[in-house]
Structure formats: structure tokens, C-alpha cells
Amino acid sequence: MTERSDGLTGFINRRLFITILLSTLLAAIISAVYTLTEFNIALKPRLLQKAEAVAEVVREDIELALGVGVPFDRIRGMDLYLEETAAKYPELVYVLVTGRDGELLYSGGAMDGVQAPVTGIAGAALDVDRALQAGFVSRLVDGGRDLLRLLPLGESSELQAENLQLPLAVGGHVYGAVQVGLDTGYIRTQLTDVFFDIAIVLVAVLLVSFEVVMVLVMFYVSGPLQRSESILERQAGGDFSVNDRLSGKGSIGTFISQLNRDSQQLQDSFRSALDQATGGHGGAISKPDEIPQGDGIGGRLRRLADQFNLLKVLREKQGSITDARIPLFVFAFAEELQKSFMPLFVAEYYEPNPWFDKDIMVGLPISVFMFVIAAVTPFAGRWVDRWGNKRLFFCGLVPALAGYLGCAVASGVYEIIFWRGVTALGYAIITISCQGYIAAIVTAQNRAKGMAVFVGVLMTATMCGTALGGIIADRIGYQPVFLLSAILASFAGLLAWLMLSEQVDERRKKGGGGKGSAWALARNPRYVCIVLFCAIPAKIILTGFLYYMVPLYLVTLDATQSEIGRIMMVYSLIIIPLGPVASRIADRSGQTVELVVLGTVLSGVILISLYGEASVMSMLLAVALMGAAHSILKAPLIAAAMEAAEATPEVGRTAALGLLRTSERVGSVLGPVLVASLLVVYDYGEAMAIVGTGIVLTGVVMGVYLKKSAAKEVFAS
């Protein structure tokens, strides 16, 4: 029966997931193709209009100078004016002013490799006609104005430009022309950026859809189906217990309630018979053992009650792992929107001061954020026990919203640092409440699965938020993104109010005290080695390399904010599929320590590879490889730490895990500060090579020490 029920639930779940995700994918692809097509159609005419407007402004300025008597060939500062005009618009290759016969008088922009655009205006009508006939030039007539558009230059030119020409005439006398070169490569670049932005949005939509579908299916399909099958299986086996806390919605929920009512009616009928057999005392009997024994009616009723559980009332614990999944995802998504541009946002407000160099100041918000989380984490269990998971979520929502709104209106670096610290307080409280909610629901058999759900939600939110945050910031600016985060955080609070159950048992099993547990683990050399040489370095890389250095370094490589978000997204995109694979390998092989050492050493090698000349593609490859290395590292790390903590039996697993998390936050705090301090003296590549060398050394030291300690244990045994 169990296999059949599992098969039925799995059968329905798989088809629901496949149907909904395929529908979402198809809709997203159609939307993406339509958007890209519309953008492609609309972009070039808009750019041509913009180039024409620039040429019009330049022509009006020149005609104004000519109108006051300034000689056409002796206008002072004209080259500088055209240079500034061309530099102002990245889609323009050059801005030129030519004479009647096509001679170049003034120029601005990139002229290397660009041929003389057009020969002659007045007095050269025949040449223009020949050019038109030859297909080199096309004529546009707009409102009586004569525009000449040079078709793209030959393939031998270094720059591909489309030329727009406006004649210069004052008082009926033609002096020459203003010519503007529109970069055709810019159009291709914009189309490429839009394509990648759409692709990222597509991936994010699919991941968000997966999260939403997962919760909806569990709420309305899988969960009710499993409960109904459980009741049917129980009743088929002769167990007519009644669940006094059963609740359900929809048709399946109605069916479950009816099954439960059937059991209740059977128990009511049995209690009536028991009442008659005991002379009206059946209502006081709650257990079969309390029914009088004997060979008469009482004995038979006792055997019936014991065989079919006719007096048993179930009080199953309410709540599910999926209750916290969507609120946590939405809130984490809101927080991750700022990750791709935070250093750049702080750099805009930096002012020289005698205390901190710019590189250090830019990294302080990240360090303060992580420091606050590290400071709050040890108090997690106490707060959950005192206020409960649901109430704690709303307590954390207040500082989180205040932090987002504060950053949205901040006008200085110190304000940003303060409000990021306030946000970190809210973030820590909310993640603690969700983790505590999941921990209160899971059993010893599915604890690892429950924590995997928690980590998976955070990684999915990190990927989606980092990528989309860069795209949004590139379109509307940095500070409006904080307002969007506040809106999403408020929505997460609404979801938590609707979905988190107050009936979840909030009592937590604690395996050790505070200071005593920490000191006991500090005397465990294997545990300390894993924390110092793996857990902390991994977080130093995450915050120092990914969150701090990558955005700053890519800006120096002329990467756009959208490109930065896309590149940072790759880290999480690699971990999401590879993380579970690494977990299975670690479980099957049992080589957790070896995988931890391998991931640590690979992380350092990747950083060392950044030494020397860098490019956007090399940074993309480094981020992708770092995601692969941390995929190997993340899953076995917790297992290795818990295995090491078993050597200190007086410390429980919860205390050991809490100390591990707190130590990781220390690494998160040190990462930006360490990299920023190195950047004061070294360039980006050298700084990363130094950090990478240190990481490799820590990995090697950990590997050698743990191997020797294992050999000693084998020899001693």
C-alpha cells in the first residue's frame, strides 16, 4: 500500500511539475522572442533619430556663430566641442564638420580607420548623385530637410559606422555639412546585452516558478494526497484513530475531513455502546486499559477498542517545511538585489577622510553586514524559545525594512554603513526564525533534507536576486532598488503571516551550553582545524572575492552593471545543480575530509590564476570555477565538522553547528577588509594571487594534519 500511495503521489507530482514548468518555459521563451524582436525593430530608428538630433544641435550652434560674423574656417574651440559631444554619446563614432568640397575642417571622436565620410555638398551635386547611384549614399527627406546617410563602411575599416549628414546653410549660402557617424557595432552590443538580460530573466522566472509551484503543489496536492492516503492506509489496516487537529481545503481536504468524520462517528457509536456496558461511565474512559476486563461485554469491548484504536485520538504536529519556503525565498531575494552593486553604490558617496582609504571604506558595508549577523547568530536558540518562530519573523522585519528605506534615502557613506548594519540585524533574525521553524518540524530521519531545503532556497534567491538586481540597477539606478527590496520584504511578511503556523512546537533540543560548549570544541583539534583552515577561508573568498572584488574589478574592465550581475549570478547557478551531486558523492564515498581539502585548494588555485592580464571572460571563468569548487566544498564541510564534533560528546550537534556558522560569519567579515587592505598596496590580480596562495596553504596544512591524525588513530587502534 505504501509503494502504491507513494507511486500515486509521485505520479501526480511529476506531471504537475513538468506541465507547469514547460508551460512557464514556453511562455517565457515566447515573451523573450517577442521582446527581442520589438527591441531590434525599434532600436535602430531611435538611434538614427538621436544622431540626427545631435547633428541638428551642432548645426544650429555653427549657424549661430556664422550669423554673428565668425569665419567658418576659424571657429575657436570647435574641435574640443565636437570631441566632448562625441564622448557624451557612446553610440556615436565621430562628429565632423566638412566644407563645401568635402574637406575636413573640424572633428571629434574616433577617426582611426574611418574613411572620409562624404565628398562635397554644394557645387558637388553630381558627385552626390553618382554616390547615390553607386549605392554608397542614401538620401532622406524629412520636413524639407535634405539628409545624406552613408551606408556602412567597408569591411577593411576598423570601425563600422553609418553616417548622417546635415547641410550647413545661412542666408541661402551653403558652407558645408555636419556629419555624425553612428556606430553599427553599438547596435549589436545593445542587442547582445538585451539578449543576455532576457536569458537571465528567463532563468530567474523558471527558478521562481519552481519555488512557487513546489509550495502550491505541496499545499494543495501532495500534502493533502499524502494525508488522505495515510488515513486510508490506516483505516484499511483497522486503525480508526481520530485526528482532532485535522484541517484541509479544496476537494481533497473535504475528502480527508470526511474520512476523519467517519472514524469519529465510529468512535462515537463505540462510546455509546461502552456507556451502556459500564452504566454511563464510558465518557470517563480514554484508554482501552481502563475498560473492565472479563469474558462479558466489557472484555469484548476492550478487545475491540485495542484492536481498532476506537479510543485513540491523534494530535499530530501542525506545520510543514514548505510553510517557510516561500516567505524565506521572497525575503532573501529582496536582500540579494543589492549584492551586485553594493561596492559601486558606496564608491559614489565616498569622500576622502583621514581614517580609511577608499578601498577599505567601500568594503565596510559588507563587513559590517556580516559582523552583525555573526554577533546575532549565537542568540538564535534563546530568541526562538522566547518568542516563537512566527513572531520572531515579524520582529526581524522591522529593522530590515528600516535598513532598506534608510539606504534608499542615504546621502553619505556612513549612513549607508549604519543602515546596512540595521538591515543585517533583520536579515539574521528572519533567517534564524525560518531555520528554527524548519528545525522544529523535521525529525531525525529527515533533518538533513530539511536543512538542504533551507540552503537551497537561499542559493536560489542569491542567484535570482544578484542577477536581476544588476539589471534593475542598470535601468533605474541604485537607490530605487532598495525601495523595491522594502516592497518585497513587506510581501514576505504578508506571506509569513498567512503561511507560518503558530501551532508548530517551538521547543528545541539543545546539546550543550554556551561558553562551556565553545571551550570544549576549542579543545577539539580536528574540529578547530576544519573551522580555521576551511570554513573561514571559504567565507573570505565568498565576500572578499565575489561580493567585493568582482564588481570593482569588472568596472575597471568597462563592464556594465548588467554584465556584473550576470557574472556574479553564475556562481550560484553552478552551485544549485552541482551541490546535490557533491552531497551524494560525499555520502556514498565517505571521503568528506578529502573533498573539503580538494575544494579549498581549488579555490586558492582559481584566485592565483587571476594574476596577470585579466578580461571580462577570464573573470566569468573564474567565478564559474569558484562555484564548482565551492560545490565540492559546501556539502561535505558540515558533515566533516559534525563528524569531528563527535569526538567531544558533551557538545550537542546543535551547539557544534551554531559555532561553525558563527565562525563562518567571522570569515565573511574578514573577507572585504582583507582584500581592501591588499588593494591599498597591490593591484587586483596581485591581491587575489596573495589571497589565493594563503588559501592553498591552509588547504594543504589541513590535509596534511588531518591525514596524520587519522594515521595516528589507526595506529593507536
N, C-alpha and C positions, 0 to 999 in steps of 0.2 A: 504493500500500500504506500509505503514511504517513497519507493522508487517511482511508483506511478504518479503520486502527487508532485514530487519534485520534477518529474518529466513534464507534467501538465503546466506547472508554473513556469518552468524554463521555456517550454514551447511557446507560451503566450508572450513571455518577456522578450524572447529573442525576436519574434516577429514584430512586436510593438516597437522595439528599438530600431530594427532595420527599416521598418516602414517610415517611422517619423524622421530618422536621421537622413534617409535617402530623399524624403520629401524636402527636408530643410536644405540638403545639399543641392538638389535640383533648383529650388527657389533661389538660393544664394548665387548659383552659377548664372542663372538667367538674369538676375539683377546685376551681377558683376559685368556680364557681357553688354547689357543694355547701357550701364553707366559708362563703361569704357568707350563704347561706340559713340554715345552722345558727347562725351568729352572730346573725343578725337574730331568729331564734326565741328564742334563749337570752338575749339582752341585756336586753330589757325586763323579764322576770320577775326577773332578777338585780338590776337597778337598783331595782325595786319592793321587793325584799327588803332591799336596803341602806337605802333610805329608811325602811322600816318599822323597821329596827334602830336607825337614828339617832333616830327618834321615840320608840322604846322607851327608849333611854338617857336622853333628855331627860325623859320622863315619870317614870322611876324617880328621877332627881335631884330633880325638883319634888316628887314624893310623899314623898321623904325629908325635904325641907325642911318640907313640911306636917305630916309626922308628928311633928316636934320642936316644932311650935307656931308656925312662921313664917307670918304672914298671907299669903294667896295673892296679894293685890294689892300687897304691899310686899316682894318678894324682891329684895334688893340685887344689882346686877351681872348681872341676868338678861338684859338686852339685849346686854351685851358677850359673855356666854356664848353666846347664840344667834348673834350675829354671827360669833364665832370658829368655831362649829360649822358654820354655812353656808359660811364661807370655806374650810373644810377639805375640802369635797367639791364639785368643780366641777359635778357633775350636779344639785346642789340649787339652786333659785332662792331659797328662803326657808325659815326655820324660825320658826313663830309659836306663841304661847300665847294662847288666847282664853278668855273667861269663859263662864258658863252661858248667857248670852243672845247669845253670839257677839261681844261687844265685844272689841276687840284690846287685850291687856294688855302683851305683850312681843313683840318682833320682831327678827329678824336676817336679813340678806341683801338682795337687790334687790327692793324693793316697788314701784318706779315702774312704773305701768301695770298692776299686778296688782290685780284687784278683791278685796274681802273674800271669803275662800275659802268659809266655811260659816257659816250663821247658827244659833247655838244648839245646845245638846246636851240637857241635862236641862231639862224644862219646855218644850221646843220640839219634842217628838216629832212633832207634827202638821206642823210646817214641814219636818222631815226627810222625813216620809212624802210630803208634796207634792213635795219636791225629787226624791225617788226616782221618783215617778210622772211628773214632768215630764222626767226623763232628765238632770237636772243632776248627780245623785249616784248612785253605785253602792255597794252595801253588800257588804262582805267579812266573812265569819265564819271565823275561824281559831283553833281551840283554845278556843272560847268567848269570844274577844275580838271586840269589835264594831269594825270599821274602816269608815270612810266615805271613799270615793275620789271626789274631784271630777273630773268629766270635763274635757278640755282647755278652757281659757278661750276666749272668743270671739275672732274674728279682729281685733277692734279693739284687743285688748290688745297691748302691746309685747312681752310675754313669754308664751310658750306653756308652761303648767305643768299638771301633773297632781297633784292634792292628795291626800295621805294624812292621815287624822285618827285619833288615838287618844284616847279619853276619859280624863280625869283624875278618879280617884275614890279617896278614902281613908275607910275605915271605913263604906262604904256611901253616903257623901255625894259627889255628883258636883260638881266645882268648874268644870270646863270641858273643854278639849281641847288637845292638842299637834298642830299641823298642819305638814306638811312638803310643800313644792312641788317636784316632780320636773320638771326642765327637759326638755321633749319635744324641743327643739332639740339638746340634748346627744346624744340618741339618734341623730338624723340625722347629727350631726357624727361620731360614732363609726363609724357605718355608712359614711360617706364616706371616713374615714381607712382603714378596713379595705379598702374597695374599691380605693383607690389603692395601698395596700400589696400587695394581691393582684395588681394590674395590674403593679406593679414586679417582683414575684417572677416573674410570668409572662414579662415581657420578659427578665429575667435568666436564667430557665430556658431560654428559647429561644436566647439567646446562648451559654450554657454548652453546651447541646445541640449547637449548631452547631460549637463548637470540638471537642467530643468526637467528634462524627460525622465531622468533617473528618479528624481524626487516624486514627480507626478505618478509614475508607474508604481513606485513603492507605496505611495499613499492610497491610490485608488484601484490598483490592480494586484500587484504582487503581494502586498501586505494583507489585504482582505482575502485574497485567494488562499494564502498560506494559513490564515486563521480559520477559514471555513474548512479547509482540508484537514486541519488539526482537529477541529470539533467532530467532523465526520469520521475521522480515523479513531478518535477516542470513543465515540458512540458505537461505532462498528465493533470495537473491542469490548463493549459492555461497560464503558465508563460514562456515567451520566452526571458528572460534576457540573456545577453551575458557576459561571464566571460573573461575579457581581460588579465588575468594572468594565464590562464589555461595551464598546461604543463603535459605531460604524456608519458610514454614509453611502448613499447610492444603492444600486440593486444588490451588489454583493454584501454590503453592510446590512441591508434588510434581511437577506438570506441568513447571515450569521446570527442576527438577533432572533430570528425565528427558531433556528436550531437551539439557541440558548434558552428560549422560552419553552421549547418542547421539554428540555431537561428540567426546567423549573416546574412545569406542570406535573411531570412525572414525580418529582420530589415532593410536590405539594400533596399529590394523591397518596404517596407512601407515608407522609407525615400524618395524614388523616387516618390511615389505617393504624399507624403507630399510636395515635391518640386514643383510638378505640381500644387497642390492646393493652394500653398502660393506664387506662382510666383517666384520660385527659392530661396526662403528664408528658405527652410526646413533644410538646413545644419546647420543653426544657432540655431535651436530648439533642446534642450536637455531634456525638460520635457513636459509631456502632458499638464501642465497648461499654457505653452507658445503657444499652438496651438489656433488660434482664435475660439471663441465659435460661436454657431449658429446652425440653422437647416440644413445648407448646407453640402457640402463635408467636410469642416473643422471640424464641430461639430462631424460628424460621425468618422472622423479620430481620433479626440481627444478621443472619447469613446473607439475606438479600441486600441489605444495606452495605455490608462489607464487600460483597461480590460486585455490585454495580455502582458503588460510590453514591448511594442515594442520599447521603447526608453531607457530602463533601462540597465545600464552597471554595472556588479558586479566587485568589487575589493576585492576579498577575501584575507585574510591574509595568506601568504605562511608559510610553516613550519609545522612540526609535532613533537609530543613528542618523537617519535621513532628516530628522527634525531640525538638527543643527546644520545640515549640509548647505542649504541654500542661503540662510542668513549669514553664515560664515563666508561663503563664496562671494556674496554681494559686498560685504564689508571689506574683505581682503582685496577684492577687485578695486574698490574705491581707493584704498590706500596705495595700491601698486601703480595707479595712474601717474604718480609723480616721480617714480623711480628713474625714468629715462632722462629727466631734465633737471633734477634737483641741483646738481653742482652748477649747471649753467644758470639756473634761476638765482642762486646765491651770488654767483660771479657778477651778475648785472647790478647788484646793490653794494658790491664791495667798495670800501673806501680805505685808503692806506691808514694804518694805525701802528703804534709802536709795540704792540703786543704780539700780533700774529701776522705771518706772511699770508699772501693771498691764497696760495695753495692749501695751507693749513685751514684758513678760515672757510674755504669752500667745502672742505670735508667735515667741518664741525657739526653741521646739522645731522649728518648720517651717524656720526659717533655719538652725539647726544641722544639721538633716537634709540640707538642700540643700548646705550648705557641705561636709559630709563627702563627699557624692557628687562635688562639684566637685573636692575635693582628691584623691580616689581615681582619677577618670577618666583623668588623664594617664598613669597607670602601667598602663593596661589591656593594651596590647600586650606589655609586658615580662612581666607575670604569666601571660598566656595562653601565651607562648612557653616559659616556665619550667616551669609545672605542667600545662598542658593544660586544655581546657575543662571536661571532666567533673570532674577533681579540683578545679578552681577553684570549681565549683558547690558542692561539699561544704565547701570552705573558707569560703565565704560563708554557708553555712547555720548555722555555729556562732555567729557574732555576731548573726545575725538572730534565732535562737531565744533567745539570751541577752537581746536587747533586748526582745522581746515578753514574756518572763517577768518581766523587770525592771520593765516598765511595769505589768504585772498586779499586782505587789505594791508598787508605789511609794507613798510616803506624803508626798511633797513635790514642789515644782516642780523643784528642781534634780535630783532623782533622775529625774524624767520627761525632762528635757532631756538628761541623761547617757545614759540608756538609748535615747532616740531617736537619739542620735549613734551608738551601738553598732549599732542596727538599720540605720542608713543605710550603715554600713560593709558589712554583709552584703548589703543591697539592691544596692549598687553593684557588689560582686564578682559576685553572681549574674547581674545583668543584663549585665555585661560578658562573663561566660562564655557566656551564651546568644547574645549578639550575635556573639561571636567564633566560636562553633560554626557559626552560620548563615553568617558571612563565609567560613569555611573550606570550606564546601560549595558555595556559589553560584559561578557562573562570571561572566565579564564580561558575558555575554548576559542573565543573569537576576539581576544584583546588585540592581537597583532593586526587582525583585519580592520578593527575599528580605528586604530591609530594610523593605519595605512590610508583609510578614508580621510582622516584629518590632514595628513601630509599631502595627499593627492589633491584635495580641494585647494590648499594653499599654493601648490605649484601651478595648478591650472589658472588660478586667479592671478598669480605672478606673471605668467606668460601673456594672458589676455590683457591685463592692466598695463604692463610695461609697453607692449606694442601699441595698443590703442591710445595710451597716454601721450606717446611721442607724436602720433598722427594728429591728435586733437590739439596738442600744444602748438604744432606747426601751423595749424589753421586759425586758432583763436587766441593764442598766447598762453603764457604760463599761469597767471593768477586765475583766469576763469576755470581752469582745470580743478583748482581747489574748491570752487563753488560746486562744480559737478560732483566732486568727491563727497561734499557735505550732503548733497541731494541723495546720492546713492547710499550713504551711511544711514540717513534717515529712513530710506526704504528698507534697508537691512533691519533696522529697529522694528519697523512695522511687521516684517516677516517673522522676526523673532517673537513678537507679541502673539502672532497668530499660530506659530508652529511649535514653539518650545512648550513642553508640558510641565506644569507645576507639580505633578504627582511623581516625577522622577525621584527616586531615592538618592538624596544628595550625600549620604554618608560615604566617606571614603576610607578605605583600609590603608593605614599608614604603617610602613615597615620600619621606621626609625625616627629618632628625634632630630632636632635641628642641628645644633652645634656638635652634639655627640656623633651623629651620623657623618657629618662632614669630616670630623677629625679621624674617625675610623677609616673612611675611604682614603683620606690623605696618607694613611699608613699602608695602603694597598699599592705597591709599586706598579703592578700591571695596569690597574685602573688609571693611576696618575699618568703613566706613560701614554696611554691611549688618549687621554684628555689633552695633555700638553703637546704631544707630537702629532696629533691628528685632528681632533675636534677643533681646537683653537686655530691651527693653521688653515683649516678648511674655511672657517668663517672669515679669517683675514683675507683670503682670496676672494670670497664672495663680495664682501663690502668694499675692500680696498681696490680690487681689480674690476669687478663687474659694475658695481654701483657708483664707484668714484672715478676710476681712471678711464674706463671705456668711454663715457660721454665726453670727458675733457679731451681725450686723445683724438677721438673721431672729429671733434670740432676743428682741431688743428689740421686735420686731413680734408677739410671742407665738406664734411658730411652734413646733410640736413638733419633736422630734428626727427623727421620720419625715418630716415635711414638709421639713426641711432636707436630708436625704439625697435625697429625691425631686427637689428643685430643683437640687441640685448634679449629680445624675445627668443632667439634661437637657443639660448642656454636652457630655459625651461622646456622648450619644445623637444629638446633632445632627452631631457631627464624623464619627461612624462612616459614615453614608451619604454625607455631602457631601464628605468628604475625597477619596475616589477621583474624584468628579466634578471637583473643583478640579484634581486632578493631571492628568486628561485634558485639561482646558481649557488648562492651562499648557503641556503637551507639544505640543498642536496649534497653539496661537496663538504660542508662543514669548515671550509677554509676562510672563515670570516676575517681573521687577522691578516692573512696573506692578501686578501682583496683590499683591505684597508690600507696596507702598506703600498700596494700597487697603485691605488687611486691617488694617494698622497704624492708619491714620486712622480707620477704622470702629470699631476697638477703643476708641480715645480718645473718640470721639463717644458711644459707648454709656455709658462711665463718666460723662461730663459730664451725660448725661440723668438720672442718679440724683440730681442736685442738686434739693433741694426736698422736698416731702412724698412719702414712699415707702410702699409697701404690699407685701404678700407677692406679689401678682400682678405688680407692677412689677419686683420682684426676679427673679421667674420669667422675665419677658420679657427682662430684661437678660442673664440667664445664657444663655437660648436664643440671643439675638442675638450674644452673645460667642462662643458655639460656632460660629455661622455665620461670623463674622468670622475666627476662628482656622482654620476650614476653608479659607477662601481663602488664609490666610497660611502654614499649616504646610507644605503640599506644595511651593509654589514657593520657599520660603525656602532649603531645602537646595540646590535646583537653582541658584538665584541665587548662593549662596555658592560652590558648586563652579565655576560659570562665572567668577566673579570671581577665584577662586584660580588659574585657568588663566593669568592674567597673570603669575603667579610660578611658572614651570615647574620651578624647583628644589625646589618643595614638592609632595609627592605628595598624592593625593586623601585618603588615609587620615589624614595629618597635618592637612590642612585641615579635614576633618570632625571630627577629635578636638578641634581648637582651637575650632571652632564649638560643639560640645557643652559644652566646659568653660566657654565664655563664657556660654552659656545658663544653666548652673548658677549663675554669678555673679548673673544676674538673679533666679534663684529664691531666692537668699539675701537679696538686697536687698528683694524684694517685701514680706514681712511686716514687716521692720524699718522700711521707708519708710512704709507705711500706718500702723503702730502709732505712729510718731513724729508723724505728722499728726493722729492721733486724740487725742493729748495736748492739742492746741490746738483742733482743729476737730471738728465732728460728722461722722457717717458720710457724709452727702451732700456736704458741703463737701470732705472729704478725697478722695472719689472724683472730684469735679469738678477738683480741683487735679491729681491724677494723670492724669486724662483729658486735661486741657489740655496737660500735658507730653508725653503720648503723641502727640497730634495734631501738636504742634510737631515732634517727632522724625520723624514720618512725612512731614510737609511738607518739612523740611530734607533728608531722604534723597531724596525725589522730585525736588526742585529740583537737588540736587547731581548725582545720577546722570543726570538729563536733560542738564545742561550738559556733564558729562564725555562723554556719548555724542555730543553735538553736536560737541564738540572733536575726538573721534576721527574722526567722519565728515568734518569739515573738513580734518583733517590727512591723511586718506587721499585 
